[in-house]
Amino acid sequence: MRHVISDPEDPRLEIFQGLRDHVLRQRRERDDDDTASGYFIAEGDVVVERAIRAGYRLQSIVIDGKRTKPFPDVITDEVPVYACEPNVLERITGYHLHRGALACFHRRPVPTADEILDGVRTLLVCEGVSNPTNMGVILRCGAALGVEAFVLDPTCCDPLYRRSGRVSMGEAFALPYARLEQFPDGLGVLRERGFRMLALTPEADATDISELQLGSSEPVALFVGAEGPGLTAGTLEAVHERVRIPMSGTVDSINVGSAAAVAFFAVQQARRNL
């Protein structure tokens, strides 16, 4: 259903208002116990389509009123489509809407870590990854390189954050995830499930990740930390083994998204080379 919107104060756009306001965005796109009443915003046709295919329920869409390009087939005619004039888009987004669409989705209840681990061989665990761009890169690489689920500590940013979804190109929507409110104390659930916990670190005495050997069905949890500080001492003590990517020259580390991609690939190779 297409509706032409010329008034920036139109109440039908209320959920899209405040996208430039970090506090309002967090308030609307939060992970808490009442996730059934929460929302998240996805940007771009590809990202929107992948969110729908991952099972998220679409509430409404905002587009440039001049748009003539058809929507992906997964978007049904029943979904309200708000075709906005330039002044309306400027008020909502602060820029020209050049990625095709902004879509509002209903959140789903976030499962517990125990609920997402059945059958998982490669698990990503993030600690302190608060930058949504880094989160998007990590999750896109993970989806491409064998990660089947991921776990976040309480300080990680929202994986459904608009920028994270855009950077991951919506690939992460298909990955189940959970938060561990007690971290690293809550890691016992991984230990009980038989996960071999590997911490990615630049420390010189860590195992060269290219020398890693894994059984074909051995469940592995790969830990990555924040850009700069990396994993905390408590987490490094809680894992089974620390692994590093060998560096050349005077470089001691690389961006966490790039490091995660190398590590995901190394885990795949470790299973194949056994």
C-alpha positions in Angstrom: 0.0 0.0 0.0 1.6 3.2 -1.2 1.0 6.5 0.7 2.3 9.8 -0.4 3.7 11.8 2.6 4.3 15.6 2.4 4.2 16.5 6.1 7.3 15.6 8.2 5.1 15.5 11.2 2.8 12.8 9.8 2.2 10.4 12.7 2.6 7.4 10.4 6.3 8.3 10.3 6.8 8.4 14.1 8.9 5.2 14.3 11.3 6.7 11.7 11.7 10.0 13.4 14.8 10.8 15.3 17.2 8.6 13.2 19.9 11.2 13.8 19.3 11.1 17.5 21.5 8.4 19.1 19.4 8.3 22.3 16.1 7.9 20.5 17.5 5.3 18.2 18.8 3.2 21.1 15.5 3.5 22.8 13.7 2.1 19.8 16.3 -0.4 18.8 17.1 -1.9 22.1 17.7 -5.5 23.3 15.8 -6.1 26.5 13.2 -8.4 27.9 10.4 -6.7 26.0 11.8 -7.4 22.6 8.3 -8.2 21.2 7.5 -4.5 21.3 10.9 -3.3 20.0 11.9 -2.4 16.4 15.0 -2.0 14.3 15.6 -0.1 11.1 17.1 -1.7 8.0 18.5 0.4 5.1 18.7 -0.6 1.4 16.8 -3.1 -0.8 19.2 -5.9 -0.3 19.4 -5.6 3.4 15.6 -5.3 3.7 15.1 -8.4 1.6 17.6 -10.4 3.6 15.9 -9.4 6.9 12.5 -10.6 5.5 14.1 -13.9 4.3 15.6 -14.3 7.8 12.1 -14.2 9.3 11.9 -10.7 10.7 8.4 -9.2 10.3 8.2 -6.0 8.3 6.2 -3.2 9.7 6.5 -0.4 7.1 8.8 1.2 4.5 9.9 4.7 3.7 11.1 5.5 0.2 11.9 8.5 -2.0 8.6 9.7 -3.5 10.3 9.7 -7.0 11.3 6.1 -6.8 10.1 3.9 -9.7 12.2 0.8 -9.1 10.1 -2.2 -8.1 10.6 -3.8 -4.7 12.0 -7.2 -4.2 9.4 -9.9 -4.6 9.4 -10.8 -0.9 7.8 -7.4 0.0 4.0 -7.9 -0.2 1.4 -5.4 -1.2 0.0 -5.3 2.3 3.0 -3.6 3.8 2.5 0.2 4.1 4.9 2.1 1.9 5.4 5.8 2.6 6.6 7.7 -0.4 8.1 10.9 1.0 8.8 14.2 -0.6 12.4 15.6 -0.3 11.7 17.8 2.8 10.3 14.8 4.6 13.3 12.6 3.9 15.6 15.4 4.9 13.9 15.7 8.3 13.9 11.9 8.9 17.4 11.0 7.7 19.4 14.2 7.3 20.5 13.2 3.8 19.1 12.1 0.5 17.8 8.6 0.7 20.2 7.0 -1.9 20.1 3.4 -0.8 16.5 2.8 -1.9 14.5 2.3 1.2 14.3 2.5 5.0 12.3 -0.3 6.5 11.0 -0.8 10.1 11.0 -4.4 11.4 9.6 -5.9 14.6 12.3 -7.5 16.8 12.1 -11.1 17.9 12.8 -12.3 21.5 16.6 -12.9 21.8 17.2 -16.5 22.8 19.6 -17.7 25.5 23.0 -18.9 24.6 22.0 -22.5 25.4 19.1 -22.3 22.9 21.3 -21.4 19.9 24.1 -23.9 20.3 22.5 -27.2 19.1 24.5 -28.4 16.1 26.8 -25.4 15.9 30.4 -26.2 15.0 31.7 -22.7 14.6 30.6 -20.1 17.1 31.7 -16.4 17.2 32.0 -14.8 20.6 32.4 -11.0 20.7 33.5 -9.0 23.8 33.4 -5.2 23.8 32.8 -4.8 20.1 30.9 -1.5 20.4 31.6 0.0 17.0 28.7 -0.9 14.7 30.8 -0.8 11.5 33.3 -3.3 13.0 30.3 -5.4 14.1 28.9 -5.4 10.6 32.2 -6.4 9.0 32.8 -9.2 11.5 29.3 -10.6 11.0 29.4 -10.4 7.2 32.8 -12.3 7.2 31.4 -14.8 9.7 28.4 -15.5 7.6 30.7 -16.0 4.6 33.3 -18.1 6.4 31.4 -20.8 8.3 30.2 -19.1 11.5 26.8 -20.5 12.4 25.8 -18.4 15.4 27.3 -15.7 17.6 27.3 -14.7 21.3 27.8 -11.1 22.6 28.9 -9.8 25.9 26.8 -7.0 27.6 29.0 -4.2 26.2 28.7 -5.1 22.5 26.6 -2.9 20.3 23.3 -4.1 18.9 23.9 -6.4 15.9 20.5 -5.1 14.4 21.8 -1.5 14.5 21.1 0.1 11.2 24.8 0.7 10.3 25.7 -2.9 11.3 23.0 -4.3 9.1 24.1 -2.1 6.2 27.8 -3.0 6.5 27.0 -6.7 6.8 24.7 -6.3 3.8 22.0 -8.1 5.9 23.9 -11.4 5.9 24.0 -11.4 9.7 20.2 -11.5 10.0 20.3 -15.2 9.2 22.7 -16.0 12.1 21.1 -16.8 15.5 22.6 -14.8 18.4 22.4 -14.5 22.1 23.8 -12.2 24.8 25.6 -13.5 27.9 24.8 -11.1 30.7 27.4 -12.6 32.9 30.7 -12.4 31.1 33.1 -14.2 31.3 31.4 -16.0 34.2 28.6 -17.2 31.9 31.0 -19.0 29.5 30.4 -22.2 31.4 27.6 -23.0 29.0 30.1 -23.3 26.2 32.4 -25.5 28.2 29.4 -27.8 29.1 28.6 -28.1 25.4 32.2 -29.1 24.6 33.3 -26.0 22.7 37.0 -25.5 22.3 37.4 -21.9 23.2 40.0 -20.0 21.2 40.9 -16.3 22.0 42.2 -14.2 19.1 45.1 -12.0 20.4 48.2 -10.4 19.0 50.3 -11.6 22.0 53.6 -13.1 20.9 53.4 -16.2 23.0 50.0 -17.2 21.6 49.7 -20.2 19.2 50.2 -19.4 15.5 46.7 -19.8 14.1 48.0 -21.5 11.0 49.3 -24.3 13.2 45.8 -25.0 14.6 44.4 -28.5 14.2 40.7 -29.2 14.7 38.5 -32.3 14.4 36.0 -32.1 11.6 33.1 -32.1 14.0 34.8 -30.5 17.0 32.8 -27.4 18.1 34.9 -24.2 18.3 34.2 -20.9 19.8 36.4 -18.1 18.5 36.6 -15.0 20.7 37.3 -11.5 19.3 37.6 -8.3 21.3 37.3 -4.6 20.8 39.4 -2.6 18.4 42.5 -1.6 20.4 42.2 -3.1 23.8 41.2 -6.6 22.6 39.9 -9.3 24.9 40.0 -8.6 28.7 42.4 -10.5 31.0 39.5 -12.4 32.6 38.3 -13.7 29.2 41.8 -14.7 28.1 42.1 -16.7 31.3 38.7 -18.4 30.8 39.4 -19.8 27.3 41.3 -23.0 26.5 43.9 -21.5 24.1 45.1 -18.2 22.8 45.8 -17.9 19.0 47.4 -15.2 16.9 47.7 -14.2 13.3 51.5 -13.9 12.5 52.4 -10.3 11.4 55.1 -9.0 9.2 57.4 -6.1 9.7 56.6 -3.7 12.6 52.8 -4.2 12.4 51.5 -5.7 15.6 47.8 -6.1 14.8 45.1 -5.4 12.2 41.6 -4.2 12.3 39.3 -6.5 14.2 37.1 -7.2 11.2 40.0 -8.1 9.1 41.5 -10.3 11.9 38.2 -12.0 12.4 38.0 -12.9 8.6 41.5 -14.4 8.7 40.7 -16.4 11.8 37.4 -17.7 10.4 39.3 -18.9 7.3 42.0 -20.4 9.5 39.4 -22.4 11.4 38.0 -23.8 8.2 41.5 -24.8 7.0 42.4 -26.4 10.4 39.4 -28.7 9.9 40.4 -29.6 6.4 44.0 -30.2 7.1 43.6 -32.8 9.8 
